[in-house]
Amino acid sequence: MSSRIISVGSRASERQAFARFAGELRALTEEEAVAVELLASSGELDEWANAAFDGLSLEQRDAVRLHVIEERSYAETSELLGLSEPAVRARVSRGLRSLRRAASGHREGRR
């Protein structure tokens, strides 16, 4: 599941980043590419992603799983969870913010 979180989350992040920066994306440096390959080939990334996802509240996990991982609309997610769309948006936003903070801390710890 963690590989799915990373791949779906990164695709969504890529789309958002591209929309924000409209083509200002840069290629990875050789050092960054090697680091990505090493991380992707190790179980460390899966282990970290599972731990970070498990660190979310149950409410945030459900919202992130449905909207980001399963790629359901906010309307469908809100219906499944029995919440308003703004409540679902808030849970997804807070969950993703927590995951970004965890990722940032993970990167800092690796340096």
DABEL-V621386 format. One record per backbone hydrogen bond with DSSP energy under -0.5 kcal/mol. NH is the residue of the N-H (numbers start at 1). CO is the residue of the C=O. If there is no record, write none. Layout:
# DABEL-V621386
nh | co
NH | CO
NH | CO
This chain:
# DABEL-V621386
nh | co
5 | 1
6 | 2
7 | 3
8 | 4
9 | 5
10 | 6
11 | 7
12 | 8
13 | 9
14 | 10
15 | 11
16 | 12
17 | 13
18 | 14
19 | 15
20 | 16
21 | 17
22 | 18
24 | 21
33 | 29
34 | 30
35 | 31
36 | 32
37 | 33
38 | 34
39 | 35
40 | 36
41 | 37
42 | 38
42 | 39
45 | 39
45 | 42
47 | 43
48 | 44
49 | 45
50 | 46
51 | 47
52 | 48
53 | 49
54 | 50
55 | 51
56 | 53
61 | 57
62 | 58
63 | 59
64 | 60
65 | 61
66 | 62
67 | 63
68 | 64
69 | 64
70 | 65
72 | 66
77 | 73
78 | 74
79 | 75
80 | 76
81 | 77
82 | 78
83 | 78
88 | 84
89 | 85
90 | 86
91 | 87
92 | 88
93 | 89
94 | 90
95 | 91
96 | 92
97 | 93
98 | 94
99 | 95
100 | 96
101 | 97
102 | 98
103 | 99
104 | 100
105 | 101
106 | 102
107 | 103
108 | 104
109 | 105
110 | 106
110 | 107
111 | 107
111 | 108
